[in-house]
Amino acid sequence: MSDMAIADEACLARRDEAPAAPRSRLAVALIELALAVGSFGIGTGEFAIMGLLPNLAQEFNITTPEAGYAISAYALGVVVGAPIIAVMAAKLARQTLLLLLMAVFAVGNAVSALAPSFESFVVLRFLTGLPHGAYFGVAALVAASLVPPSKRTQAVARVMLGLTVATLLGTPVATWFGQAFSWRIAFGAVGFMGALTVALIWLFLPKDKVQEGASPMRELGAFRRKQVWFTLGIGAVGFGGLFSVFSYIASTATQVAGMPESAVPVMMALFGSGMIVGNLVGGWLADKNLMATIGGTLAGSVVVMTLLWLTAENPYMLTACVFLVGCSVAIGPALQTRLMDVAADAQTLAAALNHSAFNVANALGAWLGGLAIAAGYGFASTGWVGAVLAVAGLAVFGLSLASDQRSVASSASRS
């Protein structure tokens, strides 16, 4: 089947299988709010731990780097859980699946707050990460089904807005509570947000029917679509630059730009603000021209990352670049929608895998950035590492476009 035929099939799948769209704007807004609260809780739980590692290390009598294993365990849970859950839960209605996913997330965080040992905490972080990717994937499909096709990426962006707001508000607040009182309180609060999401989804998302013909084998069909692999590759590689910079932004600000430590929270807030702006603007642009938004975001990332590398010693330039690097999250909703277009009738698995790809980007960017720093190139080198990753993402994007063009030419010659 050609890629163009796959896109047409995907449109039919969205129309035939998605839950019926509510008639009122209020109903749509309430559903989006419920889903966004879930993404806010997930974002807060994922990132707050980064500021609580010293607290964990102190309580469990381990080193801070050893405490970082908890972050890796969660990320591994995301990567592993997304495809497994999407395939195994193929015959569940979307409302039911979302409720189960958030229930697992809520319980996982609540029990994490009671972990008696570091080993048990690591296991619990892995289990809590399992529903992450599947939740975002299914939530994106539901959000897209509630609005006209011309506005679907903006709907996806509004759901993902909770994740970006978590970076700006949820994570700093949870970190402060964790440092001032106990890290256990922070995870208990995230568990409460998960429980709140369960209640909101139960109240506002209409119960839908199991999709006709749904099966694990149909979902596994996503792996046969080369455009699915191309799109996941763009996210896994091209998005890594953001994490390369974000992982070491505090040290870059203080040791390269000579900024005081009190400026670090400001830089983090600017980064989070950029993510919010990029998410919303990216969703709007993607509904105008999806592929141009993906390519343009990657090209813009190359420029911004290079500029950061060259001007990191200047506090003003670094501040501007950090905001713009945050804006590169604009590619997230666009890639989510692209996967809907190319996955045909295996949309749940493809949509869930998007967040596995982002977690691969997280690990790849932080790892490569760390290698550059350890090699003696300094913290500013995370900028050129990010630029190289964005160029690599552009290369995968080019391969995707070329494959599409070959499919169009092949279809035209047969007709």
N, C-alpha and C positions, 0 to 999 in steps of 0.2 A: 504494500500500500504506500502511495506517495505521501510526502509530508503535507502537501496541500489537502489531500483527501483526509488525512488524519485531523487537520484543523477543522474541516467541515464536519467530520464525525464528532469532534469534541463539542462543537456548537450544538449539535443535536443532543448529545449526551447531557449537556448542561440544561437544556430545555426540558428533556424528558425525565431526568432523574432527580433534579434538585427539588427541595421542598417548595411548596407553593408560596409565592411571595405574598406577604401581607399587603392589604390594600392601603392602609393608612401610613403616612410618614412617621407618625409617632410610634407605631408598632415596629417599623424598620429601625428607627433610632434606638428603641429600647433593646432590641436584639443585638444591634451593634454595640451598645453600651455593655450589655452582659458579656459579650465575647471580648471586648476591650478590657474589662475588669480582669478577666482571666489572663490576658496577655500581660497586663500590668503586674499581676501576682507572679507570673512566671519570670518576667524580666527582673523583678525585685529579688526573687529567690536565687536567680542565676548569678547576678552581679554583686549582691550585697556581701557575699562570702569573701570577695576579694579584699574588702576592707576589714574583715574580721579574722583573717588568718593569724595575726599575732595573738588574739584572744583564744582561738582554738589551740594554738601551740602551747600557750601558758597553761590552760586547763588540763590538756592531755599530756603535758610534759614531753613535747616533741619540738623539733625545729620548725621554723616558719616554712621553709621549702617542703618539708615533709607534710605539713598541713595542706600545702597546695595540691596534694594528691586528691583531696576532696573535690577540687575544681575539675580535675581530669576525670574523676569518676562520674561526675554529673554529665560532662560533655560526652563521655563514652556512652552513657545511658541514652542521651539524645540521639546519637548516631545509630546505635543498635535498635533502640525502641521504635523509631519512626517507621522503617520498612516492615518490621515484624508485626507491629500493631495494625498498620494499615492493611496488611494482607490477611491476618487472622481475624480481624473485625470487619471483613468485607461485607458480611451479611447482616450487619447491625444498621439500624436507622441512625442518621447523623445526630439527632438529638440525644438518643441513647448513648452513642459513642462519646459525645462531648461530656455528658454527665459522668460517665465512668472514668474518662480521662482526668477530669478535674477532681473527682473524688479520690483517685489514686494520688494525684499531686497534693491535695490537701492533707491526706493522711500521712503521706511520705514526709512532708515538712513538719507536721505536728509530732510525729514519732522521732524525726531528726532532732527536734528540740529536747528530747528525753534520752538521747543516745548515751549509754553508760561508758562507752569506750570509743577511741578514735577508729578502731577497726569497724565497729558496728556503724559509726557515723558515715564512713566511706561507703559501706554497702548500701546504707539508706540513701545517700546522695545519688548513687547509681540508679537505684530503683525509682527515685523521685524524678530523675531525668528521662525515664522511659516514655512518659506520655507527652513530653514537650513538643516534639516534632509533629506527631499525629494531631495534637490539639490545634496547632497553628494551621496545619494543612486542611483539616476539616472545617475549622472556623473560616478560613479563606473561601472555601467552596460555598459554605452557607452564605457568607456575606455577598459574594458575587451573584448568588441566585436571587437576592432580594431586590436588585436594582436592574435597570435596563443595561444591556451589554455595553453601551457607550460610557457607562459610569462604574463598571465593575472593579477596575483597579483602584479607584478612589474609595470604594467600599472596603476593599481589602486593606488599603492603607489606614482607614479609620480603625479597623480592628487591630492592626499592628501598631497603631498609635499608643496603645497601652504599653507596649514594649519600650518605645522610645521615651515616653513620659517616665517610665520606671527608671531610666538612666538618669534623668534630670532630677526627679523628686523621690521616687520610692527607694532607690538604692541609698542615697545619702541619708535619708531619714532612718531607714532600717539599720544602716551602719552606725549612726549616732546612738540609737537605742542600744544596739549590741555592745558598743564600746562603753557607754555610760552605765549600763545595768548588766546585761548578760547577752551573749550571742544567742542563747537559747530563746530569749524573748523575741529576737528578730525572726527566727525560724518559726516560732509559734504564730507570729503575726502574719507571716506569709501563708501558713496553713489556714489561718482564718480567712484570708483573701480567697484562697481556693474554695473554701466552704461557701463563702458568699457568692462566688461565681456559680457554683452548683445550684444554689437557690435562685439566682437570677435567670439562668438558662432554663430551669424548670418552669419558672413563671412566664417568661417572655418568648421563648422559642417554641413555635407550634410543633406538636409531635408529627413526624413525617413517616412515610412508609419506607420499608426496606426497598432499595433500588432493584428494579426488575433485572434479573440476569446477573446480579452481583455474585461474585465468588472470588476466592483467593487466587485462582488461576487467571481470572480476568485482570485482577490488579497486577499480578506478576507480568502481565503483558506490557507494562510500562517499560520493563527492561529491554524489550525488543525494539523500542523506538529510539533511533539514534539521536533525534532532536531532544529527547529527554536527557540523554547523557551529555549532549552539548550544553544544554541549559544548566544542568547541575555542575558541569565543569566550569562554566562562567562564574557561578557563585562561589564554588570551592576555591578557585584560584584568584579571580579578579577582585573578590571582596576581602581577601586576606590583608591587603594594605591597610585597611581601616584598623584592623586588630593589631597590626605591627606597630602602628603609631599609638593607638589607645593604650596598649599594654605598658608602654614606657613613657607616657606623656608627663607624669610627675617628675621623673628624673630629667627628661629633656628640658622642662621648664626651669627647674632649679639649677641643674648643673651645666646646661648649655646656654640658656638665655639669661642666667643669673637672677631669676625671679625669686622672691622670698617664698617660703613654704606656705604662707598664708594665701598665695596666689593660686595654689594648686586646686582648691575647691572651685575657684572662679573658672579655671581652665576646664575642669570637669563639667561645670555647668554650661559653658560655651559649647563644649562637645555635645552634650545632651541636647542643647537648643538646636544645634545644627542637625542632629538626627531627627528632631521633630519637624523642622522646616523641610528637610530633604524627603522625609516620608510623605508629607502631605503634598508638596510640590511634585515629587516624583510620581505619585499616584495620578495627579491631574495631567501631567505631561504624557504618562503612559497611555492614558485613555485617548489622547490625541494621536500619538504615534508610538507604539509599543517598542519596536526595534530601535528606533532612533533614540529613545530614552535610555535603553540599555547601553547602546554604543556610546552615546554622548556622555553618560555618567562615567563610563570606564575611561574615555579620553580625558574628561575633566579631572579624574583622579590622578592620571599620569602627570598632568600639569601641576596640580596642587601638591602632590607628594614630592615632586621634584623641587618645587618652590620652597616647601618646608625644609628639605634637606639643605638647600643653598642659603636660606635666610634664618635658620633656627636660632642663631645668636641674637637676633633682633627680637625683643619681647613683643613688639607690636605686630611684626610679620608672623611670628609664631602664633600669636593669639588669633589672627585672621585665618591662618592656615588650619588651625585646630577646628575652628568653626566649620570651615569648608570641607575638611575631612569628614566631620560628622554628617554633613549634607550628602555625602556619597551613599548613605543608606537609602537614597532614592531608588537604587537598583533593586532593593528588596521586593516591594510590591510588583514591580515590573516583571521580575523573574518568576514570581508566584503566578502571575497571570499567563506568562509565556508557557509555563508548565501545564496550565489548564488547556491551552490551545493545542499543545503537541502530544498530550497523553491520551487523547481519545477517551475510551471508556475505562481507563485505569487512572482516573484523576486523583483518587484518594491517596494512593501510594506515591504518585509523582509529587503532589502538593506537600505531602509529609516529608519527602526526601529533600525538599528545598531547605529545610531547617537542619537536616543532617549535613548538607553541603555547607551551610553557614558555620556550623560548628567545626567542620574540617578547616574552613577558612580561618576561624578563630585560632585553632591549634597551629596551623601552618604559619600564619602571620606572626604570632607571638614567638614561635620557635625560630623562624628565619631572622626576625629582628634581634632576638637574643644571640644568635650566632654572629651576626654582624657586630654587635656590641662587644661580645667576648673576643672577637678577632682584632679589636682595637680601633674600630672605625668610629666609635663614639655613639651617643644616643641619637644624634641627628641622622645617623645612617638608616634609622628606621624609615625615613622619608624615601630614600632611594630603593630600599627593599620594597616598600609599598608601591613605588612607581614601576618596578620590575614586575611585580605581581599583577598590577593593572594592565601592563603591556601583554603579559601572558593571557590575561582574561580577554583582552581585545583579540588576540590570536585565535582563541577558542570561538569567540563571537564571529570572527571572519570565516572560520570553518563552517559554523552553523549557517551563515548567510549563503556561502557557496553551495552547501548541500541543498538548501532550499531552492536556489536557482537551478541546480541540476534537476531537481524533482519537477519544477515547473516546466523546464525544457523537455524533460522526458514525457510528461503528461501531454504537452502540446504536440509533440511528434507522433504520439499514439493516436491523438484525435484527428 
